[in-house]
Amino acid sequence: MGIAERRERERDARRGALLDAARTLLLERGFVGTTTKLIAERCELSEATLFFYFRSKEEILVSLLFEGIDFWGRGLEKLGALDLPREQMLTRIWKYFLDVRDEHPEYFLLSTYLSHPRATADLAEDVKAELVRRSGENFARLTKLLEKALGGSKPRLAAELLWASFLGLITLRDARLNLGSRAHPTERELSAVLDMLLGGLLDTGKPGGKR
């Protein structure tokens, strides 16, 4: 291995360690509480050294966001390869949302990042364009799954309803937890919500159903 190649591997490894530290801190402290100083300290580095690898906290968060978008995309692609009855497909999509929330909560949290004020204010236009492209591709994947399950019955709106319902419910639950309240909706209540959504979505997908 040449010197240049070794240095590149070391740089990639250091960037990966910084991203791992940021991922952990996001879950512990949220977007505001995660700072470049804390990220550097977790890796036993100075903040000045961190800036050799990333220009800002925003660049770190966007790097994680791209990582999360790609992760969601791979899961949706796997769902698209399944041949399931309509109701089972919708249930599997909802379960996939739950699995990501439970197994990779950082990716779920990052899904809310772009809604924060000034989240994209300092991003280069090409980075914004890439975020639009990749996230748009994921939404197209989800829409295609809903079209497969429901036929031609407004799959884009169905995809928005399914994702927004899940995102909103989990955000509401987390807000209640942060206030020290009981964690709800519970898993059972989330299942009940899915049943309600399925009833409406499947009805719109029937011939002669509501449009």
N, C-alpha and C positions, 0 to 999 in steps of 0.2 A: 504494500500500500504506500503510495506516495505521500509527501508531506501535505500537499494541497487537499488530497482526498481525506486524509486523517483529520485535518483541521475542519473540513466541511462536516464530517461525521460528528466531531466534538461540538461544533456549533449547533447542529440539528439536535443533538442530545441535550444541550443546555437549553435550547428553546423549548424542547419537549418538557423538561423539568419545570421550567417557568410556567408553562401552560397548565401542567398538572397542579402546581401550587395555586395558580389562579382559580382553577376549577374547584379545588377544595375550599378556598377562601370565599368564593361566591356562595357556596352552600352555608357557610358559617356566618358570613357578615353581609351578604347581599351586594348589590352593585355599588352602593355608596361607600360601604365599609371596606370594600376591597381596594387597596391602594398599591401602587408600584413599590412602595417601601416595604409593605407587609409581604408582598409576593417575593421580593428579593430576599428578605429575611428568612422566609421559609426554605429558600435554596442556599442559605448561608452565603449570600452575595451582597455586595453593596448596591444601592439603588443606581449608582452611576454605571455599574457593570450591566445591570438589567437593560439600561438604555442603549447598550451596544447591540442588543438583540431585538428590542422592541422600542419604538419611538415614544409610545405613550400607553396608558392603561387602555385607551379606546382601541388601539391596535391589537392588544392582547385579547380584549373582549370580542372583537370582530374575528380574530383568528379562531377563537373558540366557537363563535357563531357559525362560521363556515364549516367547522368540524361537525357541529350539531346538525346543520342542514344536510350534510352528506350522510350522516348517520340515519336521520329520518328517511332520506331518500332510498337508502339501501333496504330499509325495512318495508317501505311501501312497494318497492320493486318485488320483493319476495311475496308480499300479499297478492300482487298482480299476477303472479305465476300460479296461484291457487285456483282450482275449479270448484267453487262451493255454491250451494243454494243461496238465494238472496239474503235470507235472514242470517244465515251463518256467516256470510261475508261481512255484513254490517256489524255483527257481534265481534268478529275477529279484528276488524278495524278498531273498534272501541277498546278491545283487550290490548291491542298494540299500543294505543295511547297510554293505557294503564301501566303496561310493562315498562315503557320508557320512563314514565313518571317514577316508578318504583326502583328500577335498576339503574337509570341514568338521570337522576333528578336535575343535574346541571344542564342537560340538553333541554329539558322542559322549561327550566328557569330562563335559559337563554332565548327561548321562543318568545318571551315577553320583552326582550331587551329593546327592540326597535320601537316599541311604543313609548319609551321614556323620552322626555324632552331633551332635545339636542343630542340624541343618541347618534345621529348621522351628521351633525353639524360640521365636524372637522374631517369627515371622510372625503377622500379623493373621489371624483366623479366616476372613475373607472371601477373603484371598489363598490360604490353604490350600485353601479350597473350590474356588477357581478352578483351582488346580493339579490337584486331584483330577478336576475336570470335564474339563479339556482333555487331561490325560494319559489319562484313561479313554476319551475319544473316540478318541484315537490307538490305544489297545489294541483298542477295538472295531473300528476300521478294519482292523487287522492280523488280528484274529479273523475278520472277514468275508472277508478274502482267503484265509485257511486253510480256511474253510468252503466257499468257492467251489472251491478246489483239491481238497479231500478229501471233500466232501459233509458229512454230518452226524456225522462221526466225531470227536467231542470237539475241535472247532476251537479252543476257548479254551485247552485244555491244549497243543495243538499250537503255538499262538502263543507261549505261555509257554516251551515247550521251545526253539523256534527262536530267540527273542530272548535268553533266558537263556544258551543255548549260545554265541551269538555274543559277548554282553557278557562272559561269563566268560572265554572264550578270549582276547579282546583285552586284558582286564584282566590276565590271567596273562602274556601276552607283554610288556606294558608293565612289569609288576613285574620280570620278568627283565632287561629292558633297563636299568631303574633300578639293578639290582644289578651291571650290567656284564657280564651273561651274553649268550649268543647269543640273537638274536631268534627265538623260536619260540613258537607254531606259525608256520611260514612260509606264504607264499601257497599253495604246493602242499599243505601239510598242512591248511590251511583248506578247500581244495577237497575233500580226502579226508574231512574231517569232514562237509562238506555231503553227500557221497555216502552216508555212513553214516546221516545224518539222513533223507535222502530215502528210503533203503531202508525205514526204519522207518515214516515218515509215510505213504508211498504204500501200504505194506502194510496199515496200519490203515484206509486209505480205500477199500480194495477190498471188494466184497461178500463177506462171509464172512471178512474179514480179522480180525486180532487186535483186540480191544476193550478 
